[in-house]
Amino acid sequence: MATILDARILKRITDSLAELNRHRPLKASILKKLREQFTVEMTYHSNAIEGNRLTLKETLLVLREGVTIKGKNLQEHLEAKNHEEAMNFLFEVVDSKKRLTLSHQLIRRLHQLVVKDIEASIAGTYRKTDVEILGSKHRPPPGYQVQEQMTKFIEWMVKNKSKYHPIEFAALAHHRFVVIHPFEDGNGRTGRLLMNLLLMRSGYPIAIIQKNDRAKYYHALDDADAGDLLAIVRLLAQAVERTLNIYLKAITKSSSQTELLLLSELAVHTGFLAKHLNLLARKGMLKAQKEGRNWYSSLRAVEDYKKSRLRKSR
C-alpha cells in the first residue's frame, strides 16, 4: 500500500493506534467523556472555519446548557445544534455492526442534518444551480452534472478504499467531494463529517481541522487542485495524531518524559532552537500537536527524533 506521507509520522501514528487498540474496548465512561469533548471541539472548529462567530466556550454552553449567547445570531446557534446532531449520527454509524454503505443516501443525510434548521429547502438535496467558491480559483461542475459526478465519486470510494492508507484515502475523498461542491451550502461541514466517517470506520479517531489552520487548510485544498496532495494528507495526519495523543493521555499514565510542553519551553531543555522545533513539527518530523496557534511536544519526542536522525545518517 503506497502512501505519500513521511514514514516517520506514519510509524508514530501506527504505533499510537496499536497502543490505543490494546486498550479497546475503552471504558464506557472514558469513551463518553472523549466523545463529548470531540463533539464540542469538532462543532466549534468546523463551524468557525465557515464563519460562525461562537467561541469554543460559547459552543460548549450552547450545546450543554442550552444558553443563548448575547450578540450572536440565531443561525450561529442553530449551526452548533445541527452539527452536534450530525456528530451523534456519525457515532451511531461508526458504532453500528453493519457494513458501511457509501451511498447518495448517506451523504445527503449528513448534509440534511447540518443545514436542516437553517436552510430546510436545500437540506439533503444536490444543487441544480451553478455555484462559485469564494476565494478559490476552482470552479465546481455545473448543476446539471452534480448527480452524475457524485455517482462517480461514490464509485471511486468503493473501488479505492483498500488501495490507499486510510488517512490518505480520507484526505483524497475529502478533496474530491469539495471539488464537486454538490450542495448549495454546507459543503465544507458535510465534507469534513464524511472524511471523519471514513477514518473512524477504519479504526482511527476523529480528526479535527482547527480554526487557526483555516488558511493552511484552504491552501492545501488549492494545492490538491493542482495535483499536489501532500499538504492535505499531512494536515489530516497531524489532526489524527493529535487526537490519538488525547486518547492515550486519557487511558495511560503520563510521565515527565511524555508531558507536553510549549516548543519554546522544550527548546530550553533540548538544545534545539524553538524555530527549528516548530519547523520539524509542521513537517511531521517531530511528534507534536497543535492547540490554537501553539505547537506542543515532549522530551521523549525530541529524543525519538534524534535517534531517527542518527539511524538515517548511518
Secondary structure, DSSP 8 states (H G I E B T S, - for coil): ----S-HHHHHHHHHHHHHHHHT-S--HHHHHHHHHHHHHHHHHHHHHHTT----HHHHHHHHHH----TTS-HHHHHHHHHHHHHHHHHHHHHH-SS-----HHHHHHHHHHHHTTT-GGGTT----S----TT-S-----GGGHHHHHHHHHHHHHHHTTTS-HHHHHHHHHHHHHHH--SSS-HHHHHHHHHHHHHHTTT-------GGGHHHHHHHHHHHHTT--HHHHHHHHHHHHHHHHHHHHHHS---TTT--EEHHHHHHHHS--HHHHHHHHHTTSS-EEEETTEEEE-HHHHHHHHHHHHHHH-
